[in-house]
Amino acid sequence: MTPLKVSNRKYDVSPTIPQMELFRNGFLKSNCSRNPLDIDPEPFCIFLNPKVNQGMGIVIISKKSVFEASLPKLDFSTGLPVPSAIQIVKMPEKGGAGAVASQDLKRGQTLGTVRAVGLFPTNEAFWGNGFGIRFSRQAIELLPLRTRNVIASLHATGIEKTTEEFLASVLKHNTFATHLHPELRLFYSALVLEPAVRFNHDCRPNVGYYMDHVTQSMHMTAFRPISAGEELTISYRALELPRQVRQDSLSETYGFQCSCSLCQLSAEEGRKSDRRVLRVLQLRRFHYTGDEWLSIEEVKELISICEIVSNSLSGIQSFGASLENSLSPWSFSTLN
């Protein structure tokens, strides 16, 4: 099996691929290893299914007991077609590539669904002492060649000296939160490749997404009408965060200064935007934790703010929509 090669740079030699044994549900079990810092004596194991994802495969790092408990909750039986509404294009000004709409899209229209090619634990018991990235590299080396070629093409900082450093950067910047078993409360990061991995950031994105924990797939939806050729963007940070917090986090984690329309607002307009978001969060908290329903005036205020934020705050929008839909015909008429 060919080791991962990244941007023609010279890296250390790939580790020897261990012999794998047949497990269940189409998965093979590779080697297992324990992090010395982990107080749990059970080791982590690599599980590979090379046939899902149109042959792109999927690797899952998990303790055997956790994976066995999770298998009945997972469903990889349905093939997912390549999203036709998304086109990958070169965007050197944004680090290499991006995604644009290949057709006109309506608000709420599904753009596509993409399954992860790798699931990695996020806890310190796995990542501590450098164990996690070394073991993750072994897992990624088991994926089919064309999958590893896509991973090798992903954007990194450019200062990595080894394959493990490159993969650490890829897993830091190109994964999405998920879990294997909802009752176990063990969180994982999902490596989802094209086209989702090519979405660039915008604090007012036009695409929303969520991870389906049963199929381990990312579902993408248009927040608003999108014209063919328009760039498709997601937010790399929680949209409810204050503008300065988002900007600082993006700069520290991804190394770029966001220049989207929201970040280009004047200081005063930025403060107004932050106050609107804070107000909606207050109303949401009152709604879910208070003893009484929101008043008609508060619901009217909420809907007005949702119209201003222009469909970019998905959690806020869905909250506002749920309140609007729950109003009786009489009470709704008072809002107009």
N, C-alpha and C positions, 0 to 999 in steps of 0.2 A: 504494500500500500504506500502510495507516495506521500511523504510528509508535507505539511503545510508550508507553502512558500509565499512570502509577503513582499511585494514591490521590488523583487529582484535583490533584496538586501541579504547579506550573509548572516544566517542564524545558526544556532547550535543544532546538532543532529537530532532528528526525531527519535523518541524512545521506541523501543521494540514493541510491536503490537502483540499483546498477549492472546492466547487461545481463548475463544469464547464458548460458552456452553448454552444450549437451548434452555430458555426459561419458560415463559408462557405468554399467550396472547400476541404471538409474533415477535416477542422480545428475546434478545440474547443477553446473557449476563457475562460481562467482562471481569476484569480483576477488581478486588476489593482491598481497601486500605484504610487504616485508622489514623486520624490526626492525633499525635501524642498529647496535644492540649485538650482533647475532648475527654470529659469525665465519663462519658458513655463508652463502654467497651465494644459496642457493636460498630463495625467499620462501615464506611461509605462504599457503595458499589456503583459500577457503571452499567447501565442497561441500554441496549441499542435495538432499535427497530429500523432496519435499512430500507424497508419497502414503502413506508407511508410517505406522504408529501410528494407524490409523483416521482418517487425515487430519491428525493432529497434526504429522507431519513429523519430520525429524531434520536437524540441521546438524553438520558435522564440520569442524574446523579442522585442517589438516595440510599438510605440504609434499607437493607432488604425487608425488614419488618414493615417499614413505612410504605415501601413500594408495593408490597403484597396487599396491604390494607387499602391502598389507593387504587389498585387495578380495577376493582369492580365499579369505581366511580369515574373511570376514564373511558372514552369512546373515540377511537381513531379509525373506525370502520368506514366512515364516509369520506370519499375523495373530495377535495376542494379544488374547483377550477381556478385557473390563473385569472385574477381580476382584470377584466377588459376595459374598465373605465379609467385605469391608471396607466400612465406612460412614464417610464424612467428617461430622464434627459440629463445631459451634462450641464453642470452649474459650477464652473471653476471658482466663481466669485463666492460660493458658499461651501467650499471645501471639496468639490468634486462632482456631486450629482444631486439631483432632486427629483420630485415627482410632479407631473402636471395632469390635468384632466384630459382624457382623450375624447371626451364628448361633453355636451351640456348636461349638468346634473341639477336635479331639483332638491330643495330642502328636504332632509330626511331620507334621501335616496341612499341605498346601500352601495358602497363602492366595491366591496369585496370582503373576503375572509381569508386569512393566511394563518396556517398552523406553525407553531414554533418548531425549530430544529434542535433546540437544546433547552433543558430545564436544570437550573443550578441552585442549590441551597443558598440562602442568604445569611445564615447564622454564623456567629464567630467560631463555633465548633468546627465548621468546615473551612472558613477562610483564614483563621489564625495561623501564624507562623509560616505563611506562604504555601501551606498545604493545598489550599483551595485552587489556586491558579495552576499549580503543577498537575493536580488531578484533573482539572477542567481541560487542560491541554490534552491529556491522554484521551479524554472522552471525545473531544472535537476531532482528534486524529482518526477516530473510528468512522466518522461520517464519510459518505461518498465523495469522490474527488470534486464533482461539480459543486457540491455544497461548500466544501472547503475553499474552492476558488472564489465563491461569492464572499465568504467571510474574509478572505485575504484581500479583497478589493475594498473593504470598508475603510472609512476615514478614521485615522488616529492622529495623535499629536505630532508624529514625525520624529520624535526623539527616542523612540523605543530601540533598544539594542538587541533584544532577543525576541524569539517568537512568543515566549511566555509574557513578556512585557507588552507586546502588541495585543495578545489575546486579553490580557487584563484590561487594557484600554477599550477594546471592543465590547467586552462584557459590562464594563462600567457605563458606556455611553449608548449602547444599542439593545438594552433589554427592558422588559416590561414586567411589572409585578404580577404574580400568580400564586397558586398553591396546588398541591397534589390532592389533598384531602381536606375539605372544609372543616371537619370536626377536629383535626389534629392541630390546627393553628400553626402550621409550619409554612413559612413563606419562601417562595422561590422566585428566581428571575428567569424570564423566558426570552430566549434569543429568537427573534422573529426577523426573517430576512425579507427579500424584495416581495412586494414593493414597499411594505411598511417601513423598513429600515432606511429608506431613501427620503422619507418626509423630513423637511427642514422645520425649524421652530418658528412660531409666531405667537405673540401674547394674545392675539385675536385670531385664532386658527379657524380655518373653514372646514376642518375634518375632526370629528369626534371618534373615539374608539373605546372598546372595552375588551377584556380578556374573558373568554368562555373557559371556565376551569374544568369542564367535562371533556371538551375536545381540544383544550389547550390551543385555542385559535383566537386570533385578534379580529374583531368585527369592526369595520370602518364605515362611517356614515357622514354624509354631507350636512354640516351645520346650517348652511344657507344655499341659495342658488349659486352654482359655480359654472362659469363659461368654459368651453373647450379651450385648452391651452393655458388656462389659469393655473398657477402653482398651487399644489395641495400642501397644506401645512397642519401640523399638530402643535400642541404646547408641551415642552419638555418639563414644565413645572406646573404645580397646582395653580389654576387660574384665580383662585380666591386669595392668593398671596398679595401683599402690597407690592406696588411696582418696583420699588427700590430693592426689596428682598428678592424678587424674581431676577432682577438685573444682576445683583451681586452673586446669586447662586449660579446663574448661567455663565457668568464670567469665570467663577472659580472652578466649576465642574467641566465646562465645555470649552472655555478659553475664547469666547467671543462676546462682543458687546451687542446686545440686541438693538436693532434699528427699525423695528416694526412701527406701525403707525401709533400704537399705544405708547411705546417708549419714546416717541418723538413729540409727545404732547409737552406743553409747557409745564413748569413745576406746579403752577396753580391748577391747571386742568388735570394733571396727574393726581394731585391731592383730592380733587373732586371725584375722580374715578375710584380712588381707594375708599373714599367715604361711601360711595354708592355700594361697592362690594361689601364693605363692613356692615352697612345697614341691612342688606339682604341676608347676610349671615346671622345677624341679630334676629330678624324676622323668622328665619328658618329655625333657629334655636327655640324661639318662643312657641312656634307652631308645634314642634315635636316634644318639648318638655314642659310647656305651660299648662295650666289647669283649664284654660279657656281657648276657644278658637280665635284666630286673628279677627280683628274688626274689619268691616267693609272698607273703611278708610285705609287700613294697613294693607289689605289685599290690593286695593287700587294703587297704592304707592309701590307695592312690589311689582305689579304688572308694568307700571310706568318705567321702573328701573330696568326691568328685563328688556323692554323695547329699546332703551338707550344702549345697553351693552351689546345689542345686535347679535344675539344668538351665539356669542362666543363662550359664555360661561355655562357649560352644559349642565352642571349640577344645579346651578341657580335657575336655569331655564326650565329644567324638568320639574323642579320644585314649584316654580310659578305656574307652570301648566297644570300640575296636579291640583293646585288650589283653585285655579280658574275653572277646571272641569268639575270640581266638587261643589261649586256654588249652585244653588237652586236657580231656576229661571228668573224668579223675582229678584233675588239678590244680584244676579249678574246684570240685570237691566239697569241697576243703579250705578254701575260702573261706567256707563257710556254717556 
